[in-house]
Amino acid sequence: MKKLLSHHEIAMLFVLVSAPGQVALADPDAATLQQERLVEVVSTTPENAEFRLTPEGTALLRRLGMART
């Protein structure tokens, strides 16, 4: 991770762990997480895509005490 995350970006990381389909691909906080390689975009169907945590994102959540289930 190259920069400190804002509280909005950390909150977005928590949302993505529980409801990734609820986050718009154009969300600026999610885009920052993607730039930091904490999340990635994956296709769920040919017409839809959503964010998924990367191993780095999962590790960060563990360090924050929010283990992924």
PQR file with spaces between the fields and no chain letter, atoms N, CA, C, O and H, PARSE charges and radii, in Angstrom:
ATOM       1  N    MET     1       0.849   -1.159    0.000 -0.4000 1.5000
ATOM       2  CA   MET     1       0.000    0.000    0.000 -0.0000 2.0000
ATOM       3  C    MET     1       0.902    1.232    0.000  0.5500 1.7000
ATOM       4  O    MET     1       1.835    1.339    0.796 -0.5500 1.4000
ATOM       5  N    LYS     2       0.609    2.141   -0.894 -0.4000 1.5000
ATOM       6  CA   LYS     2       1.465    3.301   -1.080 -0.0000 2.0000
ATOM       7  C    LYS     2       1.060    4.499   -0.243  0.5500 1.7000
ATOM       8  O    LYS     2       1.903    5.338    0.075 -0.5500 1.4000
ATOM       9  H    LYS     2      -0.149    2.055   -1.541  0.4000 1.0000
ATOM      10  N    LYS     3      -0.213    4.599    0.122 -0.4000 1.5000
ATOM      11  CA   LYS     3      -0.670    5.779    0.847 -0.0000 2.0000
ATOM      12  C    LYS     3      -1.601    5.357    1.974  0.5500 1.7000
ATOM      13  O    LYS     3      -2.117    4.239    1.994 -0.5500 1.4000
ATOM      14  H    LYS     3      -0.897    3.917   -0.136  0.4000 1.0000
ATOM      15  N    LEU     4      -1.801    6.262    2.896 -0.4000 1.5000
ATOM      16  CA   LEU     4      -2.763    6.014    3.963 -0.0000 2.0000
ATOM      17  C    LEU     4      -4.168    6.122    3.389  0.5500 1.7000
ATOM      18  O    LEU     4      -4.443    6.992    2.563 -0.5500 1.4000
ATOM      19  H    LEU     4      -1.382    7.170    2.880  0.4000 1.0000
ATOM      20  N    LEU     5      -5.049    5.242    3.827 -0.4000 1.5000
ATOM      21  CA   LEU     5      -6.429    5.290    3.369 -0.0000 2.0000
ATOM      22  C    LEU     5      -7.234    6.253    4.227  0.5500 1.7000
ATOM      23  O    LEU     5      -6.992    6.388    5.426 -0.5500 1.4000
ATOM      24  H    LEU     5      -4.826    4.535    4.498  0.4000 1.0000
ATOM      25  N    SER     6      -8.189    6.915    3.598 -0.4000 1.5000
ATOM      26  CA   SER     6      -9.097    7.780    4.344 -0.0000 2.0000
ATOM      27  C    SER     6     -10.112    6.916    5.086  0.5500 1.7000
ATOM      28  O    SER     6     -10.235    5.720    4.823 -0.5500 1.4000
ATOM      29  H    SER     6      -8.385    6.805    2.624  0.4000 1.0000
ATOM      30  N    HIS     7     -10.827    7.529    6.008 -0.4000 1.5000
ATOM      31  CA   HIS     7     -11.850    6.768    6.725 -0.0000 2.0000
ATOM      32  C    HIS     7     -12.957    6.325    5.779  0.5500 1.7000
ATOM      33  O    HIS     7     -13.580    5.291    6.019 -0.5500 1.4000
ATOM      34  H    HIS     7     -10.727    8.501    6.222  0.4000 1.0000
ATOM      35  N    HIS     8     -13.221    7.071    4.716 -0.4000 1.5000
ATOM      36  CA   HIS     8     -14.214    6.667    3.717 -0.0000 2.0000
ATOM      37  C    HIS     8     -13.747    5.420    2.968  0.5500 1.7000
ATOM      38  O    HIS     8     -14.535    4.511    2.709 -0.5500 1.4000
ATOM      39  H    HIS     8     -12.716    7.911    4.522  0.4000 1.0000
ATOM      40  N    GLU     9     -12.471    5.384    2.624 -0.4000 1.5000
ATOM      41  CA   GLU     9     -11.928    4.237    1.898 -0.0000 2.0000
ATOM      42  C    GLU     9     -11.906    2.988    2.776  0.5500 1.7000
ATOM      43  O    GLU     9     -12.165    1.886    2.293 -0.5500 1.4000
ATOM      44  H    GLU     9     -11.830    6.122    2.834  0.4000 1.0000
ATOM      45  N    ILE    10     -11.602    3.153    4.046 -0.4000 1.5000
ATOM      46  CA   ILE    10     -11.630    2.008    4.965 -0.0000 2.0000
ATOM      47  C    ILE    10     -13.063    1.510    5.122  0.5500 1.7000
ATOM      48  O    ILE    10     -13.304    0.303    5.122 -0.5500 1.4000
ATOM      49  H    ILE    10     -11.391    4.049    4.438  0.4000 1.0000
ATOM      50  N    ALA    11     -14.009    2.430    5.255 -0.4000 1.5000
ATOM      51  CA   ALA    11     -15.417    2.028    5.346 -0.0000 2.0000
ATOM      52  C    ALA    11     -15.849    1.296    4.078  0.5500 1.7000
ATOM      53  O    ALA    11     -16.593    0.318    4.147 -0.5500 1.4000
ATOM      54  H    ALA    11     -13.813    3.410    5.255  0.4000 1.0000
ATOM      55  N    MET    12     -15.388    1.763    2.929 -0.4000 1.5000
ATOM      56  CA   MET    12     -15.717    1.094    1.670 -0.0000 2.0000
ATOM      57  C    MET    12     -15.150   -0.322    1.646  0.5500 1.7000
ATOM      58  O    MET    12     -15.791   -1.234    1.123 -0.5500 1.4000
ATOM      59  H    MET    12     -14.783    2.558    2.873  0.4000 1.0000
ATOM      60  N    LEU    13     -13.987   -0.513    2.191 -0.4000 1.5000
ATOM      61  CA   LEU    13     -13.398   -1.850    2.275 -0.0000 2.0000
ATOM      62  C    LEU    13     -14.293   -2.763    3.106  0.5500 1.7000
ATOM      63  O    LEU    13     -14.483   -3.928    2.755 -0.5500 1.4000
ATOM      64  H    LEU    13     -13.466    0.227    2.616  0.4000 1.0000
ATOM      65  N    PHE    14     -14.844   -2.248    4.202 -0.4000 1.5000
ATOM      66  CA   PHE    14     -15.773   -3.033    5.025 -0.0000 2.0000
ATOM      67  C    PHE    14     -17.048   -3.370    4.254  0.5500 1.7000
ATOM      68  O    PHE    14     -17.561   -4.484    4.367 -0.5500 1.4000
ATOM      69  H    PHE    14     -14.690   -1.303    4.488  0.4000 1.0000
ATOM      70  N    VAL    15     -17.558   -2.431    3.482 -0.4000 1.5000
ATOM      71  CA   VAL    15     -18.752   -2.693    2.670 -0.0000 2.0000
ATOM      72  C    VAL    15     -18.451   -3.766    1.635  0.5500 1.7000
ATOM      73  O    VAL    15     -19.257   -4.670    1.418 -0.5500 1.4000
ATOM      74  H    VAL    15     -17.142   -1.526    3.391  0.4000 1.0000
ATOM      75  N    LEU    16     -17.304   -3.666    1.006 -0.4000 1.5000
ATOM      76  CA   LEU    16     -16.965   -4.621   -0.053 -0.0000 2.0000
ATOM      77  C    LEU    16     -16.819   -6.046    0.446  0.5500 1.7000
ATOM      78  O    LEU    16     -17.046   -6.989   -0.312 -0.5500 1.4000
ATOM      79  H    LEU    16     -16.649   -2.931    1.182  0.4000 1.0000
ATOM      80  N    VAL    17     -16.448   -6.220    1.695 -0.4000 1.5000
ATOM      81  CA   VAL    17     -16.310   -7.575    2.220 -0.0000 2.0000
ATOM      82  C    VAL    17     -17.676   -8.226    2.417  0.5500 1.7000
ATOM      83  O    VAL    17     -17.797   -9.447    2.313 -0.5500 1.4000
ATOM      84  H    VAL    17     -16.264   -5.454    2.310  0.4000 1.0000
ATOM      85  N    SER    18     -18.704   -7.428    2.699 -0.4000 1.5000
ATOM      86  CA   SER    18     -20.012   -8.014    2.975 -0.0000 2.0000
ATOM      87  C    SER    18     -21.012   -7.874    1.831  0.5500 1.7000
ATOM      88  O    SER    18     -21.908   -8.708    1.697 -0.5500 1.4000
ATOM      89  H    SER    18     -18.606   -6.437    2.784  0.4000 1.0000
ATOM      90  N    ALA    19     -20.882   -6.857    1.020 -0.4000 1.5000
ATOM      91  CA   ALA    19     -21.857   -6.619   -0.052 -0.0000 2.0000
ATOM      92  C    ALA    19     -21.195   -6.010   -1.281  0.5500 1.7000
ATOM      93  O    ALA    19     -21.493   -4.867   -1.627 -0.5500 1.4000
ATOM      94  H    ALA    19     -20.154   -6.179    1.129  0.4000 1.0000
ATOM      95  N    PRO    20     -20.313   -6.735   -1.943 -0.5600 1.5000
ATOM      96  CA   PRO    20     -19.580   -6.151   -3.072  0.2800 2.0000
ATOM      97  C    PRO    20     -20.471   -5.722   -4.225  0.5500 1.7000
ATOM      98  O    PRO    20     -20.129   -4.787   -4.949 -0.5500 1.4000
ATOM      99  N    GLY    21     -21.602   -6.381   -4.413 -0.4000 1.5000
ATOM     100  CA   GLY    21     -22.497   -6.022   -5.510 -0.0000 2.0000
ATOM     101  C    GLY    21     -23.220   -4.710   -5.305  0.5500 1.7000
ATOM     102  O    GLY    21     -23.844   -4.202   -6.237 -0.5500 1.4000
ATOM     103  H    GLY    21     -21.880   -7.141   -3.825  0.4000 1.0000
ATOM     104  N    GLN    22     -23.152   -4.146   -4.104 -0.4000 1.5000
ATOM     105  CA   GLN    22     -23.839   -2.899   -3.797 -0.0000 2.0000
ATOM     106  C    GLN    22     -22.993   -1.666   -4.098  0.5500 1.7000
ATOM     107  O    GLN    22     -23.466   -0.540   -3.944 -0.5500 1.4000
ATOM     108  H    GLN    22     -22.644   -4.559   -3.347  0.4000 1.0000
ATOM     109  N    VAL    23     -21.761   -1.865   -4.520 -0.4000 1.5000
ATOM     110  CA   VAL    23     -20.846   -0.743   -4.757 -0.0000 2.0000
ATOM     111  C    VAL    23     -20.721   -0.494   -6.256  0.5500 1.7000
ATOM     112  O    VAL    23     -20.402   -1.401   -7.024 -0.5500 1.4000
ATOM     113  H    VAL    23     -21.377   -2.780   -4.644  0.4000 1.0000
ATOM     114  N    ALA    24     -20.975    0.735   -6.656 -0.4000 1.5000
ATOM     115  CA   ALA    24     -20.866    1.111   -8.066 -0.0000 2.0000
ATOM     116  C    ALA    24     -19.407    1.081   -8.510  0.5500 1.7000
ATOM     117  O    ALA    24     -18.509    1.475   -7.766 -0.5500 1.4000
ATOM     118  H    ALA    24     -21.234    1.473   -6.032  0.4000 1.0000
ATOM     119  N    LEU    25     -19.192    0.614   -9.715 -0.4000 1.5000
ATOM     120  CA   LEU    25     -17.823    0.554  -10.241 -0.0000 2.0000
ATOM     121  C    LEU    25     -17.201    1.938  -10.367  0.5500 1.7000
ATOM     122  O    LEU    25     -15.977    2.066  -10.383 -0.5500 1.4000
ATOM     123  H    LEU    25     -19.922    0.293  -10.320  0.4000 1.0000
ATOM     124  N    ALA    26     -18.023    2.967  -10.456 -0.4000 1.5000
ATOM     125  CA   ALA    26     -17.513    4.335  -10.591 -0.0000 2.0000
ATOM     126  C    ALA    26     -17.296    5.029   -9.247  0.5500 1.7000
ATOM     127  O    ALA    26     -16.917    6.200   -9.223 -0.5500 1.4000
ATOM     128  H    ALA    26     -19.018    2.863  -10.444  0.4000 1.0000
ATOM     129  N    ASP    27     -17.525    4.343   -8.140 -0.4000 1.5000
ATOM     130  CA   ASP    27     -17.361    4.966   -6.824 -0.0000 2.0000
ATOM     131  C    ASP    27     -15.905    5.385   -6.635  0.5500 1.7000
ATOM     132  O    ASP    27     -15.010    4.556   -6.799 -0.5500 1.4000
ATOM     133  H    ASP    27     -17.833    3.391   -8.160  0.4000 1.0000
ATOM     134  N    PRO    28     -15.643    6.647   -6.295 -0.5600 1.5000
ATOM     135  CA   PRO    28     -14.257    7.112   -6.184  0.2800 2.0000
ATOM     136  C    PRO    28     -13.470    6.435   -5.063  0.5500 1.7000
ATOM     137  O    PRO    28     -12.267    6.221   -5.210 -0.5500 1.4000
ATOM     138  N    ASP    29     -14.116    6.093   -3.951 -0.4000 1.5000
ATOM     139  CA   ASP    29     -13.399    5.398   -2.875 -0.0000 2.0000
ATOM     140  C    ASP    29     -13.012    3.990   -3.305  0.5500 1.7000
ATOM     141  O    ASP    29     -11.914    3.525   -2.998 -0.5500 1.4000
ATOM     142  H    ASP    29     -15.093    6.267   -3.832  0.4000 1.0000
ATOM     143  N    ALA    30     -13.908    3.310   -4.014 -0.4000 1.5000
ATOM     144  CA   ALA    30     -13.596    1.975   -4.522 -0.0000 2.0000
ATOM     145  C    ALA    30     -12.497    2.049   -5.578  0.5500 1.7000
ATOM     146  O    ALA    30     -11.651    1.159   -5.661 -0.5500 1.4000
ATOM     147  H    ALA    30     -14.799    3.688   -4.264  0.4000 1.0000
ATOM     148  N    ALA    31     -12.511    3.117   -6.388 -0.4000 1.5000
ATOM     149  CA   ALA    31     -11.460    3.282   -7.395 -0.0000 2.0000
ATOM     150  C    ALA    31     -10.097    3.449   -6.734  0.5500 1.7000
ATOM     151  O    ALA    31      -9.097    2.930   -7.231 -0.5500 1.4000
ATOM     152  H    ALA    31     -13.199    3.840   -6.320  0.4000 1.0000
ATOM     153  N    THR    32     -10.053    4.170   -5.621 -0.4000 1.5000
ATOM     154  CA   THR    32      -8.790    4.315   -4.887 -0.0000 2.0000
ATOM     155  C    THR    32      -8.324    2.968   -4.361  0.5500 1.7000
ATOM     156  O    THR    32      -7.138    2.647   -4.438 -0.5500 1.4000
ATOM     157  H    THR    32     -10.865    4.592   -5.218  0.4000 1.0000
ATOM     158  N    LEU    33      -9.246    2.180   -3.828 -0.4000 1.5000
ATOM     159  CA   LEU    33      -8.882    0.847   -3.345 -0.0000 2.0000
ATOM     160  C    LEU    33      -8.357   -0.022   -4.481  0.5500 1.7000
ATOM     161  O    LEU    33      -7.455   -0.837   -4.286 -0.5500 1.4000
ATOM     162  H    LEU    33     -10.210    2.441   -3.765  0.4000 1.0000
ATOM     163  N    GLN    34      -8.927    0.158   -5.667 -0.4000 1.5000
ATOM     164  CA   GLN    34      -8.440   -0.591   -6.832 -0.0000 2.0000
ATOM     165  C    GLN    34      -7.033   -0.125   -7.215  0.5500 1.7000
ATOM     166  O    GLN    34      -6.179   -0.947   -7.547 -0.5500 1.4000
ATOM     167  H    GLN    34      -9.659    0.820   -5.826  0.4000 1.0000
ATOM     168  N    GLN    35      -6.791    1.176   -7.170 -0.4000 1.5000
ATOM     169  CA   GLN    35      -5.452    1.693   -7.478 -0.0000 2.0000
ATOM     170  C    GLN    35      -4.420    1.187   -6.484  0.5500 1.7000
ATOM     171  O    GLN    35      -3.265    0.954   -6.842 -0.5500 1.4000
ATOM     172  H    GLN    35      -7.485    1.843   -6.899  0.4000 1.0000
ATOM     173  N    GLU    36      -4.838    1.018   -5.230 -0.4000 1.5000
ATOM     174  CA   GLU    36      -3.934    0.515   -4.195 -0.0000 2.0000
ATOM     175  C    GLU    36      -3.834   -1.007   -4.210  0.5500 1.7000
ATOM     176  O    GLU    36      -3.156   -1.600   -3.370 -0.5500 1.4000
ATOM     177  H    GLU    36      -5.775    1.208   -4.939  0.4000 1.0000
ATOM     178  N    ARG    37      -4.508   -1.631   -5.165 -0.4000 1.5000
ATOM     179  CA   ARG    37      -4.496   -3.086   -5.357 -0.0000 2.0000
ATOM     180  C    ARG    37      -5.082   -3.843   -4.159  0.5500 1.7000
ATOM     181  O    ARG    37      -4.639   -4.943   -3.828 -0.5500 1.4000
ATOM     182  H    ARG    37      -5.058   -1.149   -5.847  0.4000 1.0000
ATOM     183  N    LEU    38      -6.087   -3.232   -3.517 -0.4000 1.5000
ATOM     184  CA   LEU    38      -6.785   -3.881   -2.414 -0.0000 2.0000
ATOM     185  C    LEU    38      -8.056   -4.569   -2.895  0.5500 1.7000
ATOM     186  O    LEU    38      -8.559   -5.483   -2.242 -0.5500 1.4000
ATOM     187  H    LEU    38      -6.447   -2.339   -3.787  0.4000 1.0000
ATOM     188  N    VAL    39      -8.573   -4.128   -4.040 -0.4000 1.5000
ATOM     189  CA   VAL    39      -9.732   -4.759   -4.673 -0.0000 2.0000
ATOM     190  C    VAL    39      -9.469   -4.840   -6.171  0.5500 1.7000
ATOM     191  O    VAL    39      -8.607   -4.150   -6.715 -0.5500 1.4000
ATOM     192  H    VAL    39      -8.164   -3.386   -4.571  0.4000 1.0000
ATOM     193  N    GLU    40     -10.243   -5.709   -6.817 -0.4000 1.5000
ATOM     194  CA   GLU    40     -10.167   -5.837   -8.268 -0.0000 2.0000
ATOM     195  C    GLU    40     -11.581   -6.011   -8.805  0.5500 1.7000
ATOM     196  O    GLU    40     -12.483   -6.399   -8.063 -0.5500 1.4000
ATOM     197  H    GLU    40     -10.943   -6.269   -6.375  0.4000 1.0000
ATOM     198  N    VAL    41     -11.779   -5.730  -10.071 -0.4000 1.5000
ATOM     199  CA   VAL    41     -13.079   -5.901  -10.720 -0.0000 2.0000
ATOM     200  C    VAL    41     -13.103   -7.270  -11.365  0.5500 1.7000
ATOM     201  O    VAL    41     -12.182   -7.654  -12.086 -0.5500 1.4000
ATOM     202  H    VAL    41     -11.046   -5.415  -10.674  0.4000 1.0000
ATOM     203  N    VAL    42     -14.187   -8.009  -11.091 -0.4000 1.5000
ATOM     204  CA   VAL    42     -14.382   -9.325  -11.698 -0.0000 2.0000
ATOM     205  C    VAL    42     -15.753   -9.369  -12.352  0.5500 1.7000
ATOM     206  O    VAL    42     -16.697   -8.740  -11.874 -0.5500 1.4000
ATOM     207  H    VAL    42     -14.935   -7.697  -10.506  0.4000 1.0000
ATOM     208  N    SER    43     -15.860  -10.110  -13.440 -0.4000 1.5000
ATOM     209  CA   SER    43     -17.147  -10.277  -14.114 -0.0000 2.0000
ATOM     210  C    SER    43     -17.967  -11.312  -13.358  0.5500 1.7000
ATOM     211  O    SER    43     -17.487  -12.407  -13.065 -0.5500 1.4000
ATOM     212  H    SER    43     -15.093  -10.621  -13.828  0.4000 1.0000
ATOM     213  N    THR    44     -19.208  -10.955  -13.044 -0.4000 1.5000
ATOM     214  CA   THR    44     -20.109  -11.897  -12.390 -0.0000 2.0000
ATOM     215  C    THR    44     -21.026  -12.558  -13.403  0.5500 1.7000
ATOM     216  O    THR    44     -21.423  -13.711  -13.234 -0.5500 1.4000
ATOM     217  H    THR    44     -19.598  -10.065  -13.282  0.4000 1.0000
ATOM     218  N    THR    45     -21.359  -11.831  -14.446 -0.4000 1.5000
ATOM     219  CA   THR    45     -22.102  -12.330  -15.606 -0.0000 2.0000
ATOM     220  C    THR    45     -21.560  -11.570  -16.812  0.5500 1.7000
ATOM     221  O    THR    45     -20.794  -10.620  -16.646 -0.5500 1.4000
ATOM     222  H    THR    45     -21.037  -10.895  -14.583  0.4000 1.0000
ATOM     223  N    PRO    46     -21.940  -11.970  -18.013 -0.5600 1.5000
ATOM     224  CA   PRO    46     -21.444  -11.212  -19.177  0.2800 2.0000
ATOM     225  C    PRO    46     -21.816   -9.730  -19.156  0.5500 1.7000
ATOM     226  O    PRO    46     -21.127   -8.914  -19.768 -0.5500 1.4000
ATOM     227  N    GLU    47     -22.899   -9.373  -18.460 -0.4000 1.5000
ATOM     228  CA   GLU    47     -23.338   -7.978  -18.422 -0.0000 2.0000
ATOM     229  C    GLU    47     -22.928   -7.242  -17.155  0.5500 1.7000
ATOM     230  O    GLU    47     -22.997   -6.013  -17.115 -0.5500 1.4000
ATOM     231  H    GLU    47     -23.459  -10.037  -17.963  0.4000 1.0000
ATOM     232  N    ASN    48     -22.508   -7.954  -16.127 -0.4000 1.5000
ATOM     233  CA   ASN    48     -22.254   -7.328  -14.826 -0.0000 2.0000
ATOM     234  C    ASN    48     -20.852   -7.622  -14.311  0.5500 1.7000
ATOM     235  O    ASN    48     -20.236   -8.636  -14.641 -0.5500 1.4000
ATOM     236  H    ASN    48     -22.452   -8.952  -16.159  0.4000 1.0000
ATOM     237  N    ALA    49     -20.380   -6.704  -13.500 -0.4000 1.5000
ATOM     238  CA   ALA    49     -19.089   -6.866  -12.830 -0.0000 2.0000
ATOM     239  C    ALA    49     -19.206   -6.271  -11.435  0.5500 1.7000
ATOM     240  O    ALA    49     -20.062   -5.424  -11.179 -0.5500 1.4000
ATOM     241  H    ALA    49     -20.880   -5.880  -13.232  0.4000 1.0000
ATOM     242  N    GLU    50     -18.345   -6.718  -10.545 -0.4000 1.5000
ATOM     243  CA   GLU    50     -18.322   -6.164   -9.196 -0.0000 2.0000
ATOM     244  C    GLU    50     -16.897   -6.254   -8.654  0.5500 1.7000
ATOM     245  O    GLU    50     -16.024   -6.890   -9.245 -0.5500 1.4000
ATOM     246  H    GLU    50     -17.650   -7.406  -10.753  0.4000 1.0000
ATOM     247  N    PHE    51     -16.695   -5.609   -7.531 -0.4000 1.5000
ATOM     248  CA   PHE    51     -15.390   -5.626   -6.895 -0.0000 2.0000
ATOM     249  C    PHE    51     -15.215   -6.893   -6.070  0.5500 1.7000
ATOM     250  O    PHE    51     -16.178   -7.441   -5.535 -0.5500 1.4000
ATOM     251  H    PHE    51     -17.404   -5.093   -7.051  0.4000 1.0000
ATOM     252  N    ARG    52     -13.976   -7.345   -5.976 -0.4000 1.5000
ATOM     253  CA   ARG    52     -13.594   -8.469   -5.122 -0.0000 2.0000
ATOM     254  C    ARG    52     -12.298   -8.078   -4.420  0.5500 1.7000
ATOM     255  O    ARG    52     -11.420   -7.451   -5.014 -0.5500 1.4000
ATOM     256  H    ARG    52     -13.194   -6.899   -6.410  0.4000 1.0000
ATOM     257  N    LEU    53     -12.191   -8.454   -3.157 -0.4000 1.5000
ATOM     258  CA   LEU    53     -10.957   -8.181   -2.422 -0.0000 2.0000
ATOM     259  C    LEU    53      -9.808   -8.986   -2.994  0.5500 1.7000
ATOM     260  O    LEU    53      -9.978  -10.142   -3.381 -0.5500 1.4000
ATOM     261  H    LEU    53     -12.904   -8.963   -2.675  0.4000 1.0000
ATOM     262  N    THR    54      -8.655   -8.376   -3.045 -0.4000 1.5000
ATOM     263  CA   THR    54      -7.435   -9.080   -3.430 -0.0000 2.0000
ATOM     264  C    THR    54      -6.831   -9.688   -2.161  0.5500 1.7000
ATOM     265  O    THR    54      -7.294   -9.382   -1.062 -0.5500 1.4000
ATOM     266  H    THR    54      -8.517   -7.437   -2.731  0.4000 1.0000
ATOM     267  N    PRO    55      -5.830  -10.526   -2.285 -0.5600 1.5000
ATOM     268  CA   PRO    55      -5.162  -11.030   -1.076  0.2800 2.0000
ATOM     269  C    PRO    55      -4.622   -9.899   -0.195  0.5500 1.7000
ATOM     270  O    PRO    55      -4.629  -10.012    1.031 -0.5500 1.4000
ATOM     271  N    GLU    56      -4.157   -8.816   -0.811 -0.4000 1.5000
ATOM     272  CA   GLU    56      -3.674   -7.667   -0.037 -0.0000 2.0000
ATOM     273  C    GLU    56      -4.814   -7.003    0.738  0.5500 1.7000
ATOM     274  O    GLU    56      -4.636   -6.589    1.884 -0.5500 1.4000
ATOM     275  H    GLU    56      -4.152   -8.724   -1.806  0.4000 1.0000
ATOM     276  N    GLY    57      -5.986   -6.906    0.102 -0.4000 1.5000
ATOM     277  CA   GLY    57      -7.151   -6.330    0.763 -0.0000 2.0000
ATOM     278  C    GLY    57      -7.613   -7.187    1.931  0.5500 1.7000
ATOM     279  O    GLY    57      -7.975   -6.668    2.987 -0.5500 1.4000
ATOM     280  H    GLY    57      -6.130   -7.242   -0.829  0.4000 1.0000
ATOM     281  N    THR    58      -7.598   -8.498    1.737 -0.4000 1.5000
ATOM     282  CA   THR    58      -7.969   -9.422    2.808 -0.0000 2.0000
ATOM     283  C    THR    58      -6.983   -9.325    3.967  0.5500 1.7000
ATOM     284  O    THR    58      -7.388   -9.338    5.130 -0.5500 1.4000
ATOM     285  H    THR    58      -7.303   -8.919    0.879  0.4000 1.0000
ATOM     286  N    ALA    59      -5.709   -9.228    3.659 -0.4000 1.5000
ATOM     287  CA   ALA    59      -4.691   -9.100    4.712 -0.0000 2.0000
ATOM     288  C    ALA    59      -4.878   -7.807    5.500  0.5500 1.7000
ATOM     289  O    ALA    59      -4.724   -7.794    6.721 -0.5500 1.4000
ATOM     290  H    ALA    59      -5.381   -9.217    2.715  0.4000 1.0000
ATOM     291  N    LEU    60      -5.209   -6.718    4.803 -0.4000 1.5000
ATOM     292  CA   LEU    60      -5.441   -5.457    5.494 -0.0000 2.0000
ATOM     293  C    LEU    60      -6.639   -5.562    6.423  0.5500 1.7000
ATOM     294  O    LEU    60      -6.591   -5.064    7.548 -0.5500 1.4000
ATOM     295  H    LEU    60      -5.334   -6.729    3.810  0.4000 1.0000
ATOM     296  N    LEU    61      -7.715   -6.203    5.971 -0.4000 1.5000
ATOM     297  CA   LEU    61      -8.872   -6.387    6.839 -0.0000 2.0000
ATOM     298  C    LEU    61      -8.521   -7.196    8.085  0.5500 1.7000
ATOM     299  O    LEU    61      -8.997   -6.900    9.180 -0.5500 1.4000
ATOM     300  H    LEU    61      -7.754   -6.608    5.057  0.4000 1.0000
ATOM     301  N    ARG    62      -7.701   -8.198    7.914 -0.4000 1.5000
ATOM     302  CA   ARG    62      -7.265   -8.983    9.075 -0.0000 2.0000
ATOM     303  C    ARG    62      -6.492   -8.107   10.063  0.5500 1.7000
ATOM     304  O    ARG    62      -6.683   -8.211   11.275 -0.5500 1.4000
ATOM     305  H    ARG    62      -7.314   -8.439    7.024  0.4000 1.0000
ATOM     306  N    ARG    63      -5.622   -7.246    9.540 -0.4000 1.5000
ATOM     307  CA   ARG    63      -4.858   -6.358   10.413 -0.0000 2.0000
ATOM     308  C    ARG    63      -5.750   -5.357   11.135  0.5500 1.7000
ATOM     309  O    ARG    63      -5.430   -4.904   12.234 -0.5500 1.4000
ATOM     310  H    ARG    63      -5.466   -7.162    8.556  0.4000 1.0000
ATOM     311  N    LEU    64      -6.878   -5.014   10.502 -0.4000 1.5000
ATOM     312  CA   LEU    64      -7.826   -4.090   11.111 -0.0000 2.0000
ATOM     313  C    LEU    64      -8.803   -4.806   12.047  0.5500 1.7000
ATOM     314  O    LEU    64      -9.668   -4.169   12.647 -0.5500 1.4000
ATOM     315  H    LEU    64      -7.138   -5.382    9.609  0.4000 1.0000
ATOM     316  N    GLY    65      -8.667   -6.121   12.169 -0.4000 1.5000
ATOM     317  CA   GLY    65      -9.546   -6.884   13.049 -0.0000 2.0000
ATOM     318  C    GLY    65     -10.881   -7.245   12.428  0.5500 1.7000
ATOM     319  O    GLY    65     -11.808   -7.624   13.143 -0.5500 1.4000
ATOM     320  H    GLY    65      -7.964   -6.639   11.681  0.4000 1.0000
ATOM     321  N    MET    66     -10.998   -7.137   11.132 -0.4000 1.5000
ATOM     322  CA   MET    66     -12.241   -7.462   10.425 -0.0000 2.0000
ATOM     323  C    MET    66     -11.971   -8.643    9.505  0.5500 1.7000
ATOM     324  O    MET    66     -11.925   -8.495    8.283 -0.5500 1.4000
ATOM     325  H    MET    66     -10.244   -6.829   10.551  0.4000 1.0000
ATOM     326  N    ALA    67     -11.793   -9.822   10.106 -0.4000 1.5000
ATOM     327  CA   ALA    67     -11.469  -11.011    9.329 -0.0000 2.0000
ATOM     328  C    ALA    67     -12.581  -11.329    8.348  0.5500 1.7000
ATOM     329  O    ALA    67     -13.761  -11.195    8.669 -0.5500 1.4000
ATOM     330  H    ALA    67     -11.830   -9.942   11.098  0.4000 1.0000
ATOM     331  N    ARG    68     -12.208  -11.742    7.174 -0.4000 1.5000
ATOM     332  CA   ARG    68     -13.165  -12.095    6.126 -0.0000 2.0000
ATOM     333  C    ARG    68     -13.739  -13.469    6.422  0.5500 1.7000
ATOM     334  O    ARG    68     -13.001  -14.404    6.734 -0.5500 1.4000
ATOM     335  H    ARG    68     -11.249  -11.851    6.913  0.4000 1.0000
ATOM     336  N    THR    69     -15.070  -13.591    6.324 -0.4000 1.5000
ATOM     337  CA   THR    69     -15.717  -14.874    6.579 -0.0000 2.0000
ATOM     338  C    THR    69     -15.938  -15.627    5.307  0.5500 1.7000
ATOM     339  O    THR    69     -16.475  -16.735    5.330 -0.5500 1.4000
ATOM     340  H    THR    69     -15.669  -12.831    6.071  0.4000 1.0000
